[in-house]
Amino acid sequence: MKSKELDEKVLEAYTAFLERQIEKSTELCIIALEQCIKYNYNRGIGGCYYLNANIYSRNKEWNKALQAAEKALWHFEQIEERLFQAHLLYRIAYFHSQMEENTTAFEKCKKALEEFQALEDKKGEAGAYSLLGTIFIQKAEYENALEHLEKSFSLTIRQNNLDRAGSDCINIAAIYLYKGENERAIGYLRQAIELKERYKNEFESGSQSAGFPFYSYNGYVLSYSPNDRTIADAYLNLGMALSAHGDYIEAVDALDKALKIKQDLGDQFGEAVVYNQIGTIFIEINDLAKAEWYFLKARPLFELLGHKQSEGTVWYNLGRIYLLSERWESANHSLGRAEKLFIGLDIPYDELCIMQQKAALATKVGKFVFAEQLISQGLQMSKNIKAREFEVEFLMQLAGVRDLSDDFDTSINIYLEALEIAKEQSLLPRIAKILQTIAALHKKKGNYCDALEYFEEFHTVQEQIIHAQAARHLNGMQVIHETEIHRKNEEIAYTQIAHLESLIEISNQSILMYKKELNKFKSGILTITNQKDKEENIVRQVKMKLRESPVMQETWDSYLEIFSKVHPEFQATLEKKHQNLTSMEVKVCVLIKAGLMTDEIAQILSLSERTIENKRLQIRKKVGLGERGSLSGLLRQL
């Protein structure tokens, strides 16, 4: 069986995979693999194993995907197909990252990046930078992550790959969310949504440029399928960032959009997460009825999916609602359910949250002794795990219990202890709350001078909070503005490069047409001079032919001028690195760099194809290329 027939069988399996017919793709892949093994066709065997890796990846079977990709890599190494090897290294790195084997993932991805750069594969290079960015995020090396993700974003914008650029923006936003820089996160998330929706609109309008690059058996192809899941995630993250920023109305609007997409996709877990997030916002704005409605929507979905921690969080939030609305029995039941679900999960912060709410409930119903017992346990656990914010919260609760018992002096002392920790941790909202409470207690005791002192300090902290919020808002607006300018500049650069590349292509065609006309012209002159006629008649005919000729001079200088706009450093770098090249050999190198074949170069330089082949051989020797080295590949790297 010929390699072409085997390739067709493999491509059949790939086509089914791209059309999301996974069972059919698997069946066709097995048939193709058997045939390729039978004829020892390494390319086909590697292609089948690579497809298997993608199928396992879709099902998140990372170990199996990794094994299949490693087998594919071995077979492509046998035929020295570097582009596919580079992509397989990238995929292997991705599988290791999904298995949280970050050291191996990083090493493999760096090798893939170096290969993509050597091969001038910008799509692959962008993918490698993006993956390195996510690996650095997993390693909590956020500055390195930002550097690599920004490189990926720059490359993908230039390629007009809006979907990948949007994904990079989501990852960059995730870093700023983790760092608490919500304004920056909001700017990147809005940009991510704009890019991904523009990409989707281009696709739906039938634009030929829409789609994302998917490395298939026969190279990069366009797979026309907008990724709604990532748009939903962008809206979800935007809602969370806006909520943290206090923009609750906009947050709910963004989360509603995420919810609709999650429902359309049948993503029950995503749907439950959005319900839970919206419910949390309604607790913050004290709309308890709406909050309860959303949590009751989320709870059965988490239970159905067996996600205990998320279900426990919903029960905990319901407990908070019932506590705030003074439904004591319901609060006790909900917090008890949450506590049971958290058992065995070894998540101390969740346990502290439950303890805190149970202490609040005990305080509300007048069980002060029980409340103090819970608070003491919470304080001890907070100190053990160095959870200083929880320590402040429990101290404030304890001070509140003593206040209700009219033990004002003890209450003030405990508040002062909490204040000291809050100042150490720069918890401005908590500092303000404690100062206000201490001032009120001194007022109750009739200590008006002390009360005034604490009220003045409270007022100063409140101003600091307001100024900090204003500064963050202005900074966020500046970031959004700068990000938009950066994106526009990248788009302009992409357009200019595309224009210049098209000029080179036009110049290639023009110079070839020119040489064709010149050859016709020379042939005509030769025909005239070979005539058996009077000398004066031959001279007259030659002069007429010269007047008729559409081209009279070489256009190399004008061609080189256009070429230099796209590759400004190429000729200077080539001549500096390889000073032994002749001027004609430099011309040959320029035309190879421009993507022309031997026969086309021969036409342009008015030389025979054999001469050009000899020139290429001389160049290879002068630049030190071995038998297997690629001259065009070397020139592409300059």
N, C-alpha and C positions, 0 to 999 in steps of 0.2 A: 504493500500500500504506500502511495506517495505521501510526502510530508504535507503537501497541500490538502489532501483528503483528510489526513489526521487533524490538521489545523481546523478544518471546517467542523469536525466533530467536537473539538474542544470549544470552539466559538459558539456552537449551538448551546452548550451547557452554560456559557457565560451570558448569552442572550437571555436565557430563561431566568438566570439569577438577577440580571438588571431589570427584568420585568416582574421581579418579586415572586416568581413561580419556583419556590425553594425545593419542593419535593421533586418536581420535574428536573430542575437543575442538578440535584443530587444524583438522580437516576442516570441522566445523560453524562454526568461527570464520571461515574463508575464505568460506563460503557467505553467512554473515550480513554480513560486511564488504562483499561485492559488492553485496548488496541495499541496505545502508545508504548506500553511495556513490552508487548509482543514484538514490536518492530524497533525496540530500543531507541525511541525517539525522545531524547532528553528534553527538548523544548516543550513538547506536548505533555510529558510526565510532570515537569515543573509547573506548567500552566494548570494542570488538574489539581495538583497539591495546593497551589496558590488559591484556586477557587474553593477547595475544601476549607482552607484557612478562613476565607471570607464567610462561608456558610456557618462554621463554628463560631466565628466572631459575632455574627448576627444573633446567635442564641446565647452569647456571653459564656461560651465554653472555652475559656482562655487557654487552658493547658492543651487541649486538642488543637486549637487554632495555632498555638505556638509550634507544636510538633509538626503540623502540616506545612507551616511556613518554612521551617528549618529544612524539611525535605525538599521543598520547592527550590530553596536557595542552593542547595547542593547540586541539583540538576542544572540550574542556570549557570553555576560556576563551571560546569563541564563544557558548556558551549561559549563561555566568556561573554555573556550578554550583560554588559555593565549596568545599563539603565534598569533592567528588571532586578538585578542583584541589589542595586541601591534602594529600590522601592521595597524589596523584601526585607532588607535590613531595617528600613523605617517601620514596616509593619511588625516585625519581630520586636522592635523597641516599644511599639505601641502595646503589644500584648503583655510584655513585661511590666509596663507602667500600670496596666489594668490589674495586674496581679500584685501591685505595690512593690515590685522588685526594682526600685528606682535606680540603684547603682548600675545594674545591668542595662536597664532601659536607657540611661544616659549615655553609656559607652556605645551602645548600638546606634543610637540616634545621631551621635556625633560623627560616627563613621559614615552613616547614610548622608548626613549633611555635606561632608567633604566630597563624597562621590557626586552628589547632585551639583555641587559647585563646579567640580571638574568637568562635568558633562553639560554645564550651562542649562540645567533643567530647573527653571525658575519656579514651576509649580511644586516640584519635589522639594526645592530649597525652602519655600514658604511653609510647606507642611512640616518639615523637620524643625524649623524655628518655632512653629506653633507647638509641636509636641514637646520640645525642650522647655518651652515656657510652662506648660502644664506640669511637667516633671519637677521643675523648680518650685512650682506652687505646692506640690505634694511634699517637697522637702522644706517648705517654709522659707525658701530663699527668694523673697519677693522682689528685690531689686533686679536680680538676675532674670527672674520670670518676666518682669516688665520689659527689660531690654530685648529679650528674644521675641516676646509677643509683639512688640512694636515693630521689629524687623519683619516679622511675618505679615503684619497689617500693611506695612509699606509695600511689600512685594505683591500682596494679593490685590490691593487697590490698583496697582499699575497693570495687573493682568485683567482688571475689571471683574475679578472673582468676588462679587459682593457678598455671597453667602459665607465664604471663609473669612472675609474681612469682618463681617458681623460677629462671627463666632469668636474671633480674636478680641473684639471689643467686649464681649460678654466675659471672657476670661480676665481681661484687664480690670473690668469693673469688679469682678469677684475679689481681686487683690485689694482694691480700694475699700470694698465693703468690709473685708476682714480687718483692715487697718483703721476702720472707723471714719474714713474720709468719704462720707456719703455723697457730698456734692460732686466730687470727681466721678464716683461710681454712677450717679444719676446721668451725668453727661455722656459717659461711654455707653450706658444702657440705651439711652435715647438714640444715640448714633447707631447702635447695633440693630435696633428695631427698624430705623429708617432704611438702613442698608438691606436688611433681610426682606422687608416688605417691598422695596424697590425691585430687588431680585425676583420676588414672587410675581410682581406686576409685569415685569419684562417677560417672564415665562408664560404667564397667562395671556399676554398679548401676542404670543407667537414669535417673540424675538429669537433670532438664531443664536445670539450670543448668550442667551440664558442657559443656566445649568451649572453644575459643578464638576470639576475634573475627577474622574474615577479611573484609576489605573487598571486597565483591563489586559487581557491576554495580548492584544494587538496594540497596546500603547494607551495614551490618554484619549479618552472619549468623553463626550458630553452625556451625562445621565440627567434627563429632564425630570427632576422631582424636587420641588422646593421643600425645605425641611421645616415644616410647621412646628415640630416639637421644640426646636431651638428658639423659634419666635415666642412660643408660650413661656419658655424658661426665661427669656429676656424680660417679658412682661411681669413674670413672677418676681424676678430679682429687682426689677424697677419698683414694683409695689412695695417690696420689703425695704428698699433704700428710701423711698419717699416717706414711708411710715416712720422709719427711724429719724427722718429729718423733720417730722411733724406735719407733713403735707398729706393729711389723712384722706381728703376728698380725692385728690389725684391718685393716691395710693390705691384706693378702692376701685377707681376707674381702671387702672392698669391691671389690677388683680381680676376684675370682671372679664377683661379681654383674655387674660391667661386661662381663666376658668372655661370660657366658651371653647377655646382651642383644645384644651385638655379633654373636654367632654366629646368634641367632634372626633378626636383621636382614639377615644375609648380608654384613655389613660386614667384608671381609677385612683392610683396612688397620687398622681399629680393633681387630680381633681380634689382629693381629700386634703392635700397640702394647702391648696388655695383656699378651700373652705375654712381651714384652721387659721390661716393667716388673716383672712378678712374678719373672722370672729375675734381675733386678738386686737385688731384695730378698733372694732366696735366696743371692746372693753375699755380701751384707752380713752375713747370719747364718751364713755359712760352710757352708751346705748345698749343696755344689757339684754333687752328683748331680741334685738337683731343679732347680737353676739351669740346668744343661746341658740337661735335658729341655725346659724352657720355651723356651730360646734356639733349640734345634733345631726347635721348632714354629714359631717366629717367622720364621726365616731363609728358608725356601722361599716363604712368603707375600710377604715383601718383595721377593724375587727375581722372583716371578711378576708383581708389580705394578710392577716396574721402579724401585723406590725405592732408589737406590744408597746414599744417606747412611744410611738406616735399616738396610739390609742390612750395610753396612760397620760400623755400630755393634754389630750382633749378632756379627759375626765378631770384632770387638775384644773383646767381653765373653767370647766363647768362648776367645779367647787368654788372657784373665785367669784363667779357670777352669783351663785346661790348665797355665798357669804355676804357679798355687797348688797344683795336684795333681801337679806335677813331671812332666808329660807334655810334654817339651821339643819333640819333633818336631811334635806337634799344635799346640802353642803357636806355634811358628815359622810353620807353615802358615796358621793362622787370622789371625795378625797380618799376614802377607804378603797374604792375600786382602783384609783390611780396608784395607791401604795402597793396593792397586790400585784399590779402589772409591772411595777418597777423592781420588785423583788427578784434577785438573781441576775439583774442586768448590770450591776456594779457601776451605776452612774450616780456618784455622790451628789452632784449638783441637783439632780431631780429629787433625790431624797431630801435635800435641804429645802427645796421649794415646798414639798409636801409638809415637812415639819413646820415650816414658817406659816403656812395656811392653817394647819391644824391648831397651832398656838393662837393664831388670830381668832379662830372659831371658839376656842376655849375661853379666850378673853371676852369675846362678845357675849357668851352665855353665862359669864360670871364664874367660871371654873379657874380661878387665878392660880391655885396651887398646881393644877395639871398644866396650865399654860406655862408656868415657870419651869416645870420639869422638862417640857418640850424645848423651851428656849435654851435651857442649860445644855441639853443634848446637842442642839443645833450649834451653839457657841463652841462646844468642844470639838465637834466635827469640823467646823469652819476653821478653827485654829490648826487642827491636824493636817488639813489639806491646803492650808494657807489661802483660804477663800476670804480675802479681806472684805470684799463688798458684802458678803453674807454676814460676816462678823458685825459690820455696822448695822445691818438690818435687824439682826437678833438683839443687839444692844438697844436699839431704838424700841423694839417690841417690849423688852424687859423694862425699860424706863417708862413706857406707856402703862404697863401693868402696875408699877409702883405709883404712878400718877393717879390711876383710878383708885388706888388704896389710900390716897391722900398723903403718901410719903414723899412730899415734894423735894426734900433735900436729897434723899437717895436717888430720886428720879433725875434731878439736875446733874448729880455726879456721874450717873451712868451715861446721860446724854453727852457730858463733857468727854468721857472716854470714847464714845462713838465719834464725836467731833474730831478728836485727835487723829483717829484712824482715817476718817474721811478726808482730812486735810493732807495726810501722808499720800493718799491715793488720788488726790486732786478730783474728788467726786463733788463737783460744784453744786449740782441740784440737791444732793444729800446734805452738804454743808449748809446750804440756805434753809432747808427744812428744819435741821437741828437747831440752828441759831434762832429761827422764828419760834420754835417750841420752847427753847430755854427762856427766851424773852417773855413769852406768855406765862410760864411758870413763875418767874420772878414777879410779874405783875400780880398773879394770884396771891403771892406771899406779901405783896405790898412793898417790895423792893424796887421802887420806880427808877432809881438811878441805874441799878444793874439792868433792869428791863430796857431802859433807853439805850444803854451801851450795846446790848445784844441786837436790839432792833436796828441801830445804826450799822453794825457790822453786817446784819442780814441784808440791809438795803444795798451796801457796797457790793456784796457777792451777787445780788440780783442784777446789778448793773453790769458786772463782769460777764454774767451769763448772757445778757442781752447783747452786749458788744461782741462776745465770741460768736454768737449765732449770726449776727449781722456780717461779721468778717468771713465766716464760713460761707454764707450765702453769696457774698461778693466774689470770694475765691472760686466758688462753684460756677458762677456765671462766667468768670474769666476762663476757667478750664474749658467750659462748653464752647466758648468763643474760639479759643486756641485750637481745640480739637477739630472744630469745623473748618478753620482756616487750613490746618494741616491736611485734612481730607481733601479739600478743594485743590490745594497745591499738588497733592499726589495725583488727583484726577487730571489736572492740567498737564503734569509731567507725562502721564501715561498717554494722553492724547497727542502730545508733541512727538513722543518717541514713535508712536504708531504712524504719525504723518511722515516722519523722516524715514522710517523703514519702508513705507510705501514709495517714497521718492527714490530710494535705492533700487527697489524693484522696477520702477518705471525707467530709471537710468540704465539698469541692466538690459531691459528690453530695447531701449532706444539705441544703446551702443551696439547691440547685436544687429538691429535693423540697419544701423549705419554701416557696419562692416559688410553686411549682406549687399547693400547698395554699392559699396566701394568695390567689392569683388566683381559685381556685375559690370561696374564701370571699367575696371581693369581688363576684364574679359572682352568688353567692347572695343577698348583701345587696341588690344592684342589682335582682334579680328581685323580691324582697319589696317593696322601696320603689316599684316600678312597678305593684304590684297596685292594683286599684280596690276598696279595702276601707276599713273604718273606721280612723281614725287609731290608736285604742287597740289594734286587732288587729295593725296593722303594727308598732307599737312592741313588742308582746309577741313577735311572730315574730323581730324583730331581736335581742331579748335572748336568746331561745332559741338563735339561730344563733351568737351570741357565745359562749355556754356550750359549744356543740358544737365550736367551732373548735379543732383540735389545736395551732395555733401562734398566739401572741398578741403576740410581740415580735420585733424584729430580732435577728439573731445575728451581726452584723458584728464586734463586739468579740471574741467568742469565736473567730471564724474567723481574725481578724488575730493573735490570740495564738498559734494553732497555726502559722500561716504564718511568724511571726517566729522560731519555734524552728528552722525550716529555713533561713530567709534573714534572720538577725538584723540585718544592716546595711542591708538593701535600702531600706526606707522612709526612714530617716534620710539615706542617701546620695543617694537620688532628690530629696528635698526640699531638701537642701543644694546639690546641683548644679543643680537647676532650680526656683528659688524662686518662679517665676511660675506654677506649676501650682496649680490650685484643688484643694480637698479631694476633689471628685468625680473630677477627672482623676487624682489620686493613687490613688483606689480602682480606677479602670479599669486603671492601670498594674500594681497589685498583682495583679489578676485575670488580666491578660495574662501576667505573670511566672509565675503558677500554672498556666498552660497552657490557660486557658479560651478558647473561641471567642466571636465577637461575639454570637451568639444566646444563649449561656449567660450572658454578662456582662449582657445586656439583662434576662434573667429575674431574675438576682440583684439588680440595682439598680432593678428595677421601672421600666425605661425602654424605649423602643422601640429596635429594632435600628438604625433610621436615626439616632436620637440618639447611640447608641454610636459609630456610624461617624463622626458629626460630632465627637464627643469625641476619637476617635483622630486625626482630621485636625488638630484644634487642638493636641493633644499633639505630633504630628510637627512642626508649625510651631514650637512653643515650645522643643523640644529640638534644633532645627536640622537635621532629617533632610531629605535630598533626595528626589526622586521614587523613586529606586531603593533607597533605604535601608530597612532592615527594622526596624520598631519593636520587634517581639518579640526580634529579634537584639540590638538595643541594650540592652533591658531585661535580657536574659540575662547580659550582661557586667557589670551592676552588682552 
